[in-house]
Amino acid sequence: MIICMKKHLIISALLAVSLTVAAFDSGTIQNNGVTITTAAGWNESLYAEWEPYDGADSYHVYVKGGQYADYTKIDDQLVRNYGNTNRADVPGLKAGDDYCIKIVPVVNGAEEESKASTASQITVKNFNRDGYAHHNATEGIGAYNNDGTLKDGARVLYVSRDNAKTITLDMIVDNKGKTETRTGIQDILKAYEKGVETRPLAIRIIGLLKKDDMPTLGSSSIGLQVKGKGQNMNLTIEGIGNDATFHGFGVLVRNCRYVELSNFAVMMHPEDGISFDTDNEHLWGHNLDIFYGENKGGDKAKGDGSFDVKGTLHATVSAIHYWDSGKCNLNSNKDQVDYVSYHHNWFDHSDSRHPRVRVSQHLHVFNNYYDGNSKYGVGATTGSCIFVEKNYFRHCKYPMLISRQGSDVHNGSGSSDETKGNFSKEDGGIIKAFDNYITDATSFEPYVAGDALYSKHFDAYVATSRSEQVPADVKTLQGDTGYNNFDTSSDFYTYTPDATEDVPSVVTGQYGAGRCQHGDFQYTFDNATQDKNYNVITDLSNKLANYESKLVKIYGDMTTSIRNIKTSSFNKSTRYNLTGMQVDDSYKGIVITNGMKTMQK
């Protein structure tokens, strides 16, 4: 399906697309004593909720399916109380459609097996790993394998507001295998700056963490700092359930390889919400909820960037739910950024920068849902090349803009306000567009060969097929940039895009953008009012400022919330070289095995 526009007339295909979020698929519940109210699967995890059982001290929760042939007890830290309901989440699961979960009440220290209840036929799907982060990667990004299971030798660290300052973990700090006990989440992460710690680590966030709950933060402007020294860090920071939240700070990732951020919210951050910044490779940020930052007035009234990518190669930003963000995605501040994919994101009444791209020569923007955007969608500047494919634009003012031409400058005629542009008069970048759906836009100008106006003032070259190459004579009006046709090269990554008409339902669905179950914080936008509004919504801002967690209790011991994942019995202990790459017997040099360094000859 191609969307065409002649001058300012949008010709839309007639689609019957339901924008209502569908009911979640649930498992089959069989209650005996414990009353399970909800059980369902998500991406590489499942969850259940149940009513408090009279007399229970705690609960033991078991999972079966996928990699677990028999019922296997989950970590107690994954079992929590929220007052009138209890909840357990089970992360690290393979995809499968026949998972079971069993809830056993513990009364006076003993299980009451006869009162256990179960839920079965639960479907778990894999996260979508399409995109540049995983392209040519030697292994899974972060602490997980590509099938969703933890890597051999992984360690799991549970962090809540009660232990963020006091939790301890032994970290390797020199090339002889020396370890130091680090205290507090930021100090644990700081150990990666030594450049030698590569053991897989999953940091699992439980509930709400406010700035005051944290130890000294590594970045005064952004917050929690994840900084390496160029090694493969095999690090995942992930939220548990639907309510993991960073409030008052964001996350800065710098000089890192193989880092994953997943399933948490960022609220009221001082500058950027998430920043991939400086000398990074193979990073993946996905399934996050990003809300307003601190109101600093002007173009920072909603905070600075929601999720900026600078100084980074091979990254994927996917399935993020942006809630009325002002400036979503800056891609490059004229520094080296390339091979970045943006897909399945929900730009929910956000204003601009979806993304705003400089310099990058390999930018893929596909299957995103642009949902009431008051300024513009994709912005191409400074010689960049962007492939914009199978996105759904609903009431996005300018779906695509190229600096200093087309809709950016009102086709070069009009008042000074109409022709000043949106990109500080930077040179243009080039866009190839294929199979996008656009409705209720103010303007979209496709390239028209031989036309005196639209061969110069265009917003994108609209291809008639995925494999069509952009002709060499199609160039930007300012900067004379042509399209490099990277998307038709034989070394482009393999991926499976969703049909354009399915994008809204996929992105807003059960396994779509944002946190599990779309998170615990909900706000309904009034399209009639908010589609064109780019000012702060006071009601939303107040709700975010006053947000509090409903978490009452974690049943597991949070003073020693560390778990080591044993290496599979049928394999030798997993070995990594000094860059963090997994190696085998053929590798010659220093290897790290179970935290110890040896010379392999």
N, C-alpha and C positions, 0 to 999 in steps of 0.2 A: 504494500500500500504506500503510495507516494502522496504527499500533500503538496499541492501546487498553489501558487499565489501569483496573480498578475497585478502589479502595482499594489494597491491596498485592499484587494479583494481576496479573502481566503476562501478557497474551494475545498470543503471538507468532505471526506468520505462519510457516508452514513453508517455509524457503528452503534450497535446496541451494547453499551458497556455499563455494567453496574459498578458504581463506585462505593457501594455499601460493603463494609467489611463483613465477610462471611463468618458464620458461626464456626468455632474451632472444632476440628475432629477430636473426639474423645475416645478413651478406652472403654471397655466393658467392665463395669464395676460390680463386684460381688461382696456385699457387706455382711459380716457376721456380728462381731462386737463393735469394732471401730467403724465409724460412719464416714466413708470416703465420699466427698462431695464433688471432686474434680480430679481427673487424671487424663493427661494428654502428652503428646510428644511435641518436640520442637526440633531445632537443628542440633544434632549430636548431643541431645539431652532429652530428658522427660521430667515430668513433675506430677505431684499429687498433693491435694489438700484434703484435710479431714477435720471433723469436729473433735474437740478435746474428749478423751475417754475418762470417765469418772474413776478417780483413784490412780491414774497413771502418773508415774514419776517422769517417764520419758517414753521414747518409742524407738524400736529398732526397725530399720527399713531395709528391705532386700529387693534386688533387681535381678531379673532373668531375661535372657535374650541377647542377640548380638554376640559379643565376645564372652558372655557369661552363659555357659551351658546349664548351670544350676543356679538356684537362688544364692546371691552373694550380697553380704551386708555392705551398705554404703557407709562412708565416713559420718560419724555423729554430727560433725560440724555442718553438714548439709541439711540437718533436720532442725527446724526453727518453729517458734511459737509467735503468733500475731494476735494474741488475746483470745478471741473466740474462734480462731482457726489455727491449725498447724499446717506446715508445708515442708515437703522434701523435694529437692532437685537433684538429678543425677546427670552430671556432665560427663564428657569423654566417651560417648557411645558411638558405635558404628551405626550406619543406616540399617534399618530393618522395620518390618511391619508387624512383628509379633512379640513385642516386649511386654513383660509383666512386672508389676510392682506389688510388694506385700508390706503392709503396715502391721507391726506387732506391738501392742502396748506392753510396757514394762511397769509392773506393780510390785512395790517393795523389793526392787532390785532384780526381779525375775520376770522373764517373758511369760505372757499369757497367750500361748500359741492358739488356744481354742477361740480366742477373741480376735484373731488376726483377720484382716480383710484384704482383698486383692483387687487389682484392676489389670485387665489383659487386653490383647490386641491393640497395643499402643504403637503408633507409627512414628519412627524417628527418621529424619532426613539428614543428609550431609549439608554443611554450609557450601555455598557456591564458591568454588575456588578459581573460577575463571578470572583472567586478568594478568597483568604484568608481574605482580608480586611473586606468583608461582611459576612464571615462565622461566625456564632454564634453572630453576632452583634445584639444588641437590637433594633436598628433603623437605618435609613439611615446614611451614613458617611457624615459629614459636615452639612451644613445648609439645605440640601434638603432631602426630602423623597425618597424612592426607586422608586417612580413613576415619579420622575423628578420635582415635585412641591416643592416650599418652605415649610418648616415646619411651623406649626402654631406658631405665636409669633416671627417669624424671623424678623431680621432687615437687611436692604440692604444699603450698603455704596458704593458710587461711587467715585473712586479715579483716578485722572489724574495727569499729570505733573504740572498742575496749582494749585492743592490743596493738594498734597501729604504731604506738610509740615504744612498745616494750617487746614486741615479738623478736625472736632471735633466730639466726640462721648462720651456719658455718659456710664461708665463701672462700674459694681459692684466690690467693692474692699474689702469688709469684710463680715463676715457671718451674719451680722445684716441687710444687704441689702443697706449699704451706697454706694452711687455712687460718682464718680469723673469724671469731664469732662477732657478727654484726648485729646491732640492736636498732630496731625501728625500721619501717619500710623504706625510708629514704636512704638510710645508711646501708641497708642490704643492697639496694640498687647501686649505690655509689661504688661498691666493690667491683662492679663490671668495668669501671674506669681503669683498673689495673691491666685489663686486656687479656686475662687468662681464664676467667671463669666461663665455661661453655656448657656445663651440664644443664639439661632441660629443666626449666623451672616454671610451674604454673602458679601464679599468685592469684588466688581466688578472693574476690571482694564480697563481703557479706553486709548488706544493708547500707546505711548512710554513713559517709565519711565527710565531716565538715573540716574546714581549714584548721580549726582549733583542735581537732582530734589528731592531727598529723604532727609528726616530728618536724624539725626544721626542713623546709622544702628546698630542693636543689635549684629551682629557678624562681627568683623573686617576682618576675613578671608573669610567669605562666603557672608554676606550681610544681607538681611532682616531676622530677627530671629522671629520664632513663638515658644514660650516657655510657657508651662503650668505648672501645679503642680499636674498632675495626674488626673485631672477632665475630663469628657467628654465635649469637647469644642464646638462641633457642629459648626465648622468653615469651611467655604469654601473661598478660594482665587481663583477667576476665571477671565479669560479674556473675554472681550466682542468683538464679531466679529472675524475678522481674523488678527488683527494687534496689539493685546496687547503684550507688550514686556518689559522685564527687561534687561537693557543694562548696563553692568559694575558691576553687582551684581547678586547673586543667592539667594536661600532660604534655611534656616536651620530650621528644625523642631525637637524640643527637649521636652521630658517629656509631650507629648500630647496624647490625645485620640480623635478619631472621627474628624479628620482633612482631608480636601480634597483640592488638588491643580489641577487646570484644565485650559486648553485652553489659555495658554500664552507661549511666547518664552523666552528663556534665552540665552543671547549673551555676550561674552567677560567677563565672571565672573572671579573673582580673584582666586578661588580654585574650589570647587565642584559647579556644577550648581544647583542641588538639593541634600540635605542631610537629610535623616531621621536618626537622630543621638541621641541615649541615651534615654532609658526608654519610648518608644512609644508603643501604641497599636491601632489597627484599623485605619490605615492610607491608603489613596488612592491618588496616583498621576497618572494622565491620560491625554491623548490628549495634550501633550506639544511638542513644538519644541525646541530641545536642540542643540546649535551650539558650536563653539569653545569657550574655555575660554582664559584667558590671556596666552600669550606665555612666559613661564618661562624656556624654554630650556629643553633638555633631554627628560625624559618621561612625562614632563609637557608642551611640546611644543604646544599641543592643549588644554591646561588646565589640571586640575586634573580630578577627577571623574565627569562624566556627571550626574549620578543619583545614589548615594551611599545609601545603607541601612545598618545601624549599630544600635545595641541596640534597636531593634524593633521586636515586635510580631504582627502577623496578619496584613500584608500589601499586597497591590496589586500595581504593577507598570505596567500599560497597555496603549496601543495605543500611545506610545511615538515615535516621529520621531527623530532619532539621525542622525545628519548631519556630517559625517566624524569624529565622536568623536574618541579620542585616547583610552580612558579607560571608557567604558560605565557604567557598573554596578558592583561595589564592593559590595558583600554581606557578611558582617561581617569582622571585623578586629580582629578576635578571641574573640569577645564579643558575648553576647547572641542575636542571631538573628534567628528567626524561623517562620514557617508558612508564607511564602512569595510566591506570584504568579507573574510570568512575562508572559504576554500574549498580542498578537496582536501588538507587538512593531515592528517598522521598523528600522532595523539596517542598515542604508543606507551608505555603504562604511565606516562604523566604523571599528576600528581595533581589539579590544579585550575586554574581560570582558563582556560577554553577557549571563549570568553574570559570575563573578569569585567568587566562593562560598567557604566559610570556615564554619565548625562547624554545620551549619543548618541541621536538620534532616527531614524537611518537605518542600522541595523546588519543585515547579511545574513550568515548563517552557513549554508553549504550544502556538501553532498558531502564532509564531513569524516569520517574514520574514527577513532572513539573506541575505543581498543584496550586495555582493562584499566586503568580510571582509578579510583583509590582514594578520591577525595573527591567531585568533581562535574564536570559538563560545562560548560554555559553558565550564567552567573550574571547576573541582571538586577537592577540597583539604581538608585536615584536618578533615577527618572522616565525611564529609557531605554526605547527601543522596538526589539525584536529580532525578525527573521524567521528562524526555524530550520527549514531545509528539506532534506529528502532526505539526512540524515546517518545513519550506521550506528553505533549504540552497542552495543558488546560489553563486558559486565561493567563498565559505568560506574555507580558507586554511585548517584548522583543525576544523571540525564542533563540536567535543566534545573531551575534553582532561581530563585524570585523571593524577594527579601529580605523576611523577616518574615511569610511565609505558607506554606502547603502543606508540602512536605517540608523546607523550610528550618527550620521550627520544629515539626516533628512534628505538623502540623495544629493547633497551639496547645495541645496537651495533653501531659503527661508530665513527666519530671524536668527540673530546671534545665539539665542538660547537653543534653537532647533539644530544648529549646525556646529555647536561647540564640541559635541562628542562626549563619550563616557570614560575615555581611557587616557586622559592627560596628553592627548595628541601624539601618543606612541604610534609607531609604524603598525601596519596591519599584520595579522596572521591569517592563514588560509583554512577554510573549513570545507570538507566534503561531507555532505549529508545524504543519508539513504534511509528510506522507509520510516520517516518520522510522521507522527500525527499531530497536527496543530489545529487548535480551535480557539476562537475568541482572542486572537493576538491583535495588537495594534498594527504591526507591520512585519512582513517577512518578504525579502526580495531575493529570489533565486537568480543565479547567473543565466543570462540569455545571450547566446553566441550571436555576434553580428549586430546586436542592438546598441545604438549609440549611447544610451543611458545605462542599461542593465548589464552590459559587458564590463562596465567599470564600477557601477554602484550596485553591488550585490552583497548579500549576507552569507551566502553559501553556494557552492556548486552542488546541485541536486542530481545525484546519480540515478540512473534508471535500473541499475543492477548492483548487487554487492561487489561484483568483480570489476565493474567499470573503473577505468583509470581516468583521473582528471587530466585533460590536455595540458601540454606544457605552456601554452600561451594564456592560460587562465592565471592571472597574477593580481596581487593586491594593488590598489591604487596608490597607496603610500608605502614604500619599502620594496615594491616589485618582487614580492615573495610568491613563488609557485608551490604547488602541492607535491610532496615527494612520493606519494602513492605507497607509503609504508604498509598500509593495510592489505595490499594485494601481493606483498612480497612473500616468498616461500618460507621465510623464517618467522612469519607472524604466528602468534600463539593459536592453539585450538580452543574453541569456545562454542557454546550452544545458546544463542540468544532466544529469548521468549518472543512470541509474536507481538507486534506492536499493540494490537488491540487488547492483549492480555496484561499489559504492563500495570495498569492501575490495580487490578485484582491481585496480581502476584506481589507487587510491592506492598500493598496494604493488607495482605493476607496473613494467615497463621504463621507461615515460615518466612515472612517478608522483612521489611526494613524495621529497624529499631530493636529494642530489647525483647526478650521473651514476653509473650502476651502483650506486646506493645507497651510494656512498662507499667508501673503503678501510678504514674502521674498522667492524667488525661485532661485535655482541653479541646473543646469543639469550636472551630473557627466558623464564623458567619461569612460565607463566601460573598454575599451581596455587599458586605462592608469591608472585608479584609482582603479580597483579591487585589484591590488597587491601593491599599493602605501600606505605607512603608514606615509609619511611625510606631513607636513602642505601644503595645496594647497594655494599658495600665493594669487591668484586671489580671492578665497573665503574669505580668512582672511581679505583682504583689503576691500572687500564689506561689511563684517560684522562690521569692525572698523568704517566705514563711513556711516553706516545705519542711515537713518532719517525717521521719520514718515511723511506720506502725510496728516495726520489729520489737518484740518484747524479750525474747529469750532465744539463745542458741544452745541446743542440748549438748553439743560437744564441748570439750575442754579447749578454750581459746588461749590458754597460757602455753600450751605445747602443741600448737596447731600445725605440725609438720608431718608429712607422710612421704616416705620414699617408695617409689614404684620399683618393684623388683624386676630385674631383667628376665625376659622369658626363658624358661628352663631349657628350651631347645636351641637357644643361641648362646654364644659366648657373650661376656659382658660387652656392652656397647662401647665402642672406642671413638674418640674424636681427636682430630689434629688440633694444632694451636689456633686455627681460625674458626674452629667449631664445626667443621665438616665431619660427618660420620665416615669412618674408614674401615677397611677390612685387613686381612692378613697380608695383602700385597703392598700395603703402604709402608714406606721406610721413613723413620724419623720419630720425633717425640709424639706420644699419644697420651690421652687422658682416659683412664679407665676407673669408673667408680670414684672419681675425684682425685686419683693419684696419677702422677706423670711418670711414664717410663719410656725408654728408648726401644723402639721396635726396629729390628734389623732384618 
